Amino acid sequence: MSDRVYPPVIAAAKLMFKVLDVRLTVEGAHHVPRTGGAVLASNHVSYLDFIFAGYGAHPSGRLTRFMAKHEIFANKIAGPLMRGMHHIPVDRSAGQASYQQALSALRTGEVVGIFPEATISRSFTVKDIKSGANRLAHEAGVPIIPVALWGTQRLWTKGRPKDLTQRHVPVTILIGEPFEPSPGDSGDDVLRKRMQDLLDTAQASYPTEPGAWWAPAHLGGTAPTPEQAARLDSRGA
């Protein structure tokens, strides 16, 4: 697969990290296999998560193909970039086509990135997850690699104004051990627990601010509780 677009985008992202002095902590990058297919399954707290999750896989020399809403591909600026990086459009009204495209990519040895929560978590905890990540990995016969991102929500998240010029923001990327998928709900439960355990670890070591809007309620922040977040999502707020 030709990748003329992806490397310059990565270079631009690294330049952005340097200019903004993003305080990156990356742990577990060695868990991403250097060859062969794998599903990279990350929590979702920011519109920028695909950049940081992909960055975590890059030390292994892997270019992650993310599954993303097809609306992004229709954007006149983002669309050509997304297609050039061979990301996978997801149309919820025709989900089988994107599933088959992701399955094909996995079987040809690609790393496919998925946000199993489907939408950004306003509570900054791991929401109930969809079955796609586990199901894809199981059918393709590849491992799942759980990922936790933390700090990215401070740059741009749902319901808050974006602040892409903010400097010195700590961002944590934790990559867990690969594991074999299981059929059915049991595999989803394992994935969700591993993602939440990684997120708990990332949050526990992160510099905290009492009452911060970007911290979850159970850690003293003012983010919505999971129940409040679910109500906001149901109203489309």
Sine and cosine of phi, psi and omega as CSV:
sin_phi,cos_phi,sin_psi,cos_psi,sin_omega,cos_omega
0.00,0.00,0.83,-0.56,-0.02,-1.00
-0.95,0.31,0.72,-0.69,-0.03,-1.00
-0.77,-0.64,0.96,0.27,0.05,-1.00
-1.00,0.06,-0.40,0.92,-0.07,-1.00
-1.00,0.00,-0.65,0.76,-0.15,-0.99
-0.87,0.50,-0.77,0.64,-0.04,-1.00
-0.84,0.54,-0.68,0.73,0.06,-1.00
-0.90,0.44,-0.55,0.84,0.04,-1.00
-0.91,0.41,-0.66,0.75,0.05,-1.00
-0.89,0.46,-0.68,0.73,0.02,-1.00
-0.87,0.49,-0.65,0.76,0.02,-1.00
-0.91,0.41,-0.63,0.77,0.02,-1.00
-0.90,0.43,-0.68,0.73,0.02,-1.00
-0.89,0.45,-0.61,0.79,0.06,-1.00
-0.90,0.43,-0.67,0.74,0.04,-1.00
-0.87,0.50,-0.70,0.71,0.02,-1.00
-0.85,0.52,-0.65,0.76,-0.04,-1.00
-0.94,0.35,-0.71,0.70,-0.03,-1.00
-0.89,0.45,-0.66,0.75,-0.03,-1.00
-1.00,0.07,-0.06,1.00,-0.04,-1.00
0.79,0.61,0.74,0.67,0.07,-1.00
-0.90,0.43,0.81,-0.59,-0.06,-1.00
-1.00,0.06,0.99,0.11,-0.11,-0.99
-0.99,0.14,0.73,-0.68,0.18,-0.98
-0.85,-0.53,0.88,-0.48,0.00,-1.00
-0.86,-0.51,0.85,-0.53,0.03,-1.00
-0.77,-0.63,0.66,-0.75,0.07,-1.00
1.00,0.04,0.23,0.97,-0.02,-1.00
-0.86,0.51,-0.44,0.90,-0.01,-1.00
-0.93,0.37,-0.22,0.98,0.03,-1.00
-0.96,0.27,-0.27,0.96,0.03,-1.00
-0.99,0.16,0.87,-0.49,-0.05,-1.00
-0.91,0.41,0.57,-0.82,-0.01,-1.00
-0.97,0.25,-0.34,0.94,0.05,-1.00
-0.66,-0.75,0.35,-0.94,0.09,-1.00
1.00,0.03,0.33,-0.94,-0.03,-1.00
-0.96,0.28,0.47,-0.88,0.07,-1.00
-0.29,-0.96,0.48,-0.88,0.11,-0.99
-0.98,-0.20,0.86,-0.51,0.06,-1.00
-0.99,-0.10,0.94,-0.35,-0.11,-0.99
-0.93,-0.37,0.92,-0.40,-0.11,-0.99
-0.88,-0.47,0.49,-0.87,0.20,-0.98
-0.92,0.39,0.16,-0.99,-0.16,-0.99
-0.65,-0.76,0.96,-0.27,0.00,-1.00
-0.83,-0.56,-0.07,1.00,-0.10,-0.99
-0.50,-0.87,0.42,-0.91,0.10,-1.00
-0.94,0.34,-0.22,0.98,-0.04,-1.00
-0.99,-0.16,0.11,0.99,-0.15,-0.99
-0.88,0.48,-0.54,0.84,-0.02,-1.00
-0.90,0.44,-0.52,0.85,0.03,-1.00
-0.91,0.42,-0.72,0.69,-0.09,-1.00
-0.97,0.23,-0.62,0.79,0.06,-1.00
-0.90,0.44,-0.67,0.74,0.05,-1.00
-0.90,0.44,-0.59,0.81,0.04,-1.00
-0.88,0.47,-0.60,0.80,0.00,-1.00
-0.91,0.42,-0.46,0.89,0.00,-1.00
-1.00,0.05,-0.26,0.97,-0.13,-0.99
-0.92,0.40,-0.56,0.83,0.04,-1.00
-0.84,0.55,-0.42,0.91,0.06,-1.00
-1.00,0.06,0.09,1.00,0.02,-1.00
0.98,0.22,0.36,0.93,-0.05,-1.00
-0.97,-0.24,0.63,-0.78,0.11,-0.99
-0.96,-0.29,0.91,-0.41,-0.11,-0.99
-0.99,0.11,0.73,-0.68,0.05,-1.00
-0.99,-0.14,0.96,-0.28,-0.09,-1.00
-1.00,0.05,0.61,-0.79,0.17,-0.98
-1.00,0.08,0.81,-0.58,-0.09,-1.00
-0.62,-0.79,0.38,-0.92,-0.01,-1.00
-0.83,0.56,0.68,-0.74,-0.07,-1.00
-0.90,0.43,-0.36,0.93,0.02,-1.00
-0.87,0.49,-0.54,0.84,0.00,-1.00
-0.90,0.43,-0.59,0.81,-0.02,-1.00
-0.94,0.33,-0.33,0.95,0.02,-1.00
-0.99,0.11,-0.23,0.97,0.01,-1.00
-0.93,0.37,0.70,-0.71,-0.11,-0.99
-0.93,0.37,-0.36,0.93,0.04,-1.00
-0.99,-0.14,-0.79,0.61,-0.06,-1.00
-0.95,0.32,-0.55,0.84,-0.09,-1.00
-0.83,0.56,-0.80,0.59,0.01,-1.00
-0.87,0.50,-0.58,0.81,0.03,-1.00
-0.92,0.38,-0.70,0.71,0.00,-1.00
-0.88,0.47,-0.69,0.72,0.02,-1.00
-0.93,0.37,-0.61,0.79,0.01,-1.00
-0.91,0.42,-0.47,0.88,0.04,-1.00
-1.00,-0.02,0.06,1.00,0.06,-1.00
0.87,0.48,0.58,0.81,0.16,-0.99
-0.96,0.29,0.21,-0.98,-0.19,-0.98
-0.91,-0.42,0.91,-0.42,-0.01,-1.00
-0.95,0.30,0.65,-0.76,0.01,-1.00
-0.89,-0.45,0.92,-0.40,0.10,-1.00
-0.97,-0.26,0.93,-0.38,-0.10,-0.99
-0.91,0.42,-0.33,0.94,0.05,-1.00
-0.99,0.12,-0.18,0.98,0.03,-1.00
-0.59,-0.80,0.84,0.54,-0.15,-0.99
-0.91,0.41,-0.42,0.91,-0.06,-1.00
-0.90,0.43,-0.56,0.83,-0.01,-1.00
-0.90,0.43,-0.70,0.71,0.01,-1.00
-0.93,0.36,-0.59,0.81,0.06,-1.00
-0.87,0.50,-0.72,0.69,-0.01,-1.00
-0.91,0.41,-0.59,0.81,0.03,-1.00
-0.91,0.40,-0.67,0.74,0.03,-1.00
-0.92,0.40,-0.65,0.76,0.01,-1.00
-0.88,0.47,-0.68,0.73,0.03,-1.00
-0.89,0.46,-0.67,0.74,0.02,-1.00
-0.88,0.47,-0.69,0.73,0.02,-1.00
-0.88,0.47,-0.67,0.74,-0.04,-1.00
-0.94,0.34,-0.34,0.94,0.07,-1.00
-0.99,-0.11,0.19,0.98,0.13,-0.99
1.00,-0.07,0.27,0.96,0.01,-1.00
-1.00,0.06,0.38,-0.93,0.19,-0.98
-1.00,-0.07,0.85,-0.53,-0.01,-1.00
-0.95,-0.31,0.80,-0.60,-0.01,-1.00
-0.99,-0.11,0.73,-0.68,-0.03,-1.00
-0.71,-0.70,0.61,-0.80,0.17,-0.99
-0.96,-0.28,1.00,-0.08,-0.16,-0.99
-0.90,0.44,-0.31,0.95,0.05,-1.00
-0.96,0.26,-0.25,0.97,0.04,-1.00
0.97,0.23,-0.65,0.76,0.03,-1.00
-0.75,-0.66,0.26,-0.96,0.00,-1.00
-0.90,0.44,0.68,-0.74,0.05,-1.00
-1.00,0.07,0.92,-0.38,0.02,-1.00
-0.94,0.34,-0.42,0.91,-0.03,-1.00
-1.00,0.10,-0.17,0.99,-0.04,-1.00
0.87,0.49,0.50,0.87,0.23,-0.97
-0.88,-0.47,0.14,-0.99,0.01,-1.00
-0.99,0.13,0.87,-0.50,0.02,-1.00
-0.96,0.28,0.12,-0.99,0.19,-0.98
-0.85,0.53,0.64,-0.77,-0.10,-1.00
-0.96,-0.29,0.39,-0.92,0.08,-1.00
-0.99,0.13,0.30,-0.95,-0.11,-0.99
-1.00,0.08,-0.09,1.00,-0.14,-0.99
-0.86,0.52,-0.68,0.73,-0.07,-1.00
-0.89,0.46,-0.78,0.63,-0.01,-1.00
-0.90,0.43,-0.66,0.75,-0.04,-1.00
-0.91,0.41,-0.68,0.73,0.03,-1.00
-0.88,0.47,-0.75,0.66,-0.03,-1.00
-0.88,0.48,-0.65,0.76,-0.01,-1.00
-0.91,0.42,-0.71,0.71,-0.04,-1.00
-0.94,0.35,-0.57,0.82,-0.01,-1.00
-0.99,0.14,-0.25,0.97,-0.03,-1.00
0.94,0.33,0.62,0.78,-0.01,-1.00
-0.83,-0.56,0.33,-0.94,0.01,-1.00
-0.98,0.22,0.33,-0.95,0.15,-0.99
-0.97,-0.25,0.69,-0.72,0.04,-1.00
-0.90,-0.44,0.95,-0.33,-0.01,-1.00
-0.97,0.24,0.57,-0.82,-0.03,-1.00
-0.70,-0.71,0.61,-0.80,0.14,-0.99
-0.83,-0.55,0.75,-0.66,0.08,-1.00
-0.92,-0.40,0.64,-0.76,0.04,-1.00
-0.53,-0.85,0.69,-0.72,-0.03,-1.00
0.97,-0.26,-0.39,0.92,-0.02,-1.00
-0.91,0.42,-0.45,0.90,-0.01,-1.00
-0.90,0.43,-0.37,0.93,-0.01,-1.00
-0.95,0.30,-0.31,0.95,0.00,-1.00
-1.00,0.00,-0.68,0.74,-0.03,-1.00
-0.19,-0.98,0.91,-0.42,0.01,-1.00
-0.62,-0.78,0.10,-0.99,-0.05,-1.00
-0.92,0.38,0.74,-0.68,0.07,-1.00
0.99,0.14,0.10,1.00,0.02,-1.00
-0.75,-0.67,0.52,-0.85,0.06,-1.00
-0.92,0.39,0.61,-0.79,0.02,-1.00
-0.96,0.28,0.52,-0.86,0.01,-1.00
-0.68,-0.73,0.96,0.29,-0.12,-0.99
-0.99,0.17,-0.06,1.00,0.05,-1.00
-0.97,-0.23,0.07,1.00,0.00,-1.00
-0.90,0.43,0.72,-0.69,-0.07,-1.00
-0.96,-0.28,0.38,-0.93,0.13,-0.99
0.90,0.43,0.42,0.91,-0.01,-1.00
-0.98,0.21,0.81,-0.58,0.09,-1.00
-0.96,0.29,0.72,-0.70,0.06,-1.00
-0.76,-0.65,0.79,-0.61,-0.02,-1.00
-0.94,-0.34,0.72,-0.69,0.07,-1.00
-0.82,-0.57,0.93,-0.36,0.02,-1.00
-0.93,-0.38,0.79,-0.61,-0.01,-1.00
-0.90,-0.44,0.86,-0.52,-0.07,-1.00
-1.00,0.05,0.08,-1.00,0.01,-1.00
-0.93,0.38,0.64,-0.76,0.08,-1.00
-0.90,0.45,0.51,-0.86,0.09,-1.00
-0.61,-0.79,0.36,-0.93,-0.04,-1.00
-0.99,0.16,0.73,-0.68,0.01,-1.00
-0.94,0.34,0.37,-0.93,0.05,-1.00
-0.82,-0.57,0.52,-0.85,0.03,-1.00
-0.95,0.33,0.53,-0.85,0.12,-0.99
0.99,0.14,-0.19,-0.98,-0.11,-0.99
-0.91,0.42,-0.46,0.89,-0.04,-1.00
-0.87,0.48,-0.62,0.78,0.03,-1.00
-0.91,0.40,-0.62,0.78,0.05,-1.00
-0.90,0.44,-0.65,0.76,0.00,-1.00
-0.90,0.44,-0.66,0.75,0.02,-1.00
-0.90,0.44,-0.71,0.70,-0.01,-1.00
-0.88,0.47,-0.73,0.68,-0.03,-1.00
-0.87,0.48,-0.67,0.74,0.00,-1.00
-0.90,0.44,-0.66,0.75,0.00,-1.00
-0.92,0.39,-0.62,0.78,0.06,-1.00
-0.90,0.43,-0.68,0.73,-0.01,-1.00
-0.92,0.38,-0.62,0.78,0.04,-1.00
-0.88,0.47,-0.68,0.73,0.05,-1.00
-0.90,0.44,-0.66,0.75,0.00,-1.00
-0.91,0.42,-0.65,0.76,0.06,-1.00
-0.85,0.52,-0.67,0.74,0.01,-1.00
-0.90,0.44,-0.70,0.72,0.00,-1.00
-0.89,0.45,-0.67,0.74,-0.02,-1.00
-0.93,0.36,-0.58,0.81,-0.05,-1.00
-0.91,0.41,-0.50,0.86,-0.05,-1.00
-0.98,-0.18,0.10,1.00,-0.08,-1.00
-1.00,0.00,0.62,-0.78,0.07,-1.00
-0.86,0.51,0.82,-0.57,-0.10,-0.99
-0.97,-0.25,0.39,-0.92,0.10,-0.99
-0.74,-0.67,0.85,-0.52,-0.01,-1.00
-0.83,0.55,0.77,-0.64,0.04,-1.00
0.97,0.25,0.24,0.97,-0.03,-1.00
-0.90,0.43,0.66,-0.75,0.00,-1.00
-0.92,0.39,-0.43,0.90,-0.09,-1.00
-1.00,-0.02,0.09,1.00,0.02,-1.00
-0.96,-0.28,0.56,-0.83,-0.02,-1.00
-0.93,0.37,0.42,-0.91,-0.07,-1.00
-0.87,0.50,-0.60,0.80,-0.06,-1.00
-0.95,0.31,-0.16,0.99,0.08,-1.00
-0.94,-0.34,0.28,0.96,0.05,-1.00
1.00,-0.01,0.11,0.99,0.05,-1.00
-1.00,0.09,0.06,-1.00,-0.03,-1.00
-0.95,-0.31,0.26,0.97,0.11,-0.99
-0.90,0.43,0.42,-0.91,0.04,-1.00
-0.87,0.50,0.52,-0.86,0.15,-0.99
-0.93,0.37,0.27,-0.96,0.05,-1.00
-0.82,0.57,-0.59,0.81,0.01,-1.00
-0.93,0.37,-0.70,0.71,0.04,-1.00
-0.90,0.43,-0.64,0.77,0.01,-1.00
-0.89,0.45,-0.64,0.77,0.02,-1.00
-0.89,0.46,-0.63,0.78,0.02,-1.00
-0.92,0.39,-0.63,0.77,0.04,-1.00
-0.89,0.45,-0.68,0.73,0.01,-1.00
-0.89,0.45,-0.63,0.78,-0.03,-1.00
-0.93,0.38,-0.47,0.89,0.02,-1.00
-1.00,0.03,-0.14,0.99,-0.04,-1.00
0.94,0.34,0.44,0.90,-0.05,-1.00
-0.98,0.22,0.00,0.00,0.00,0.00
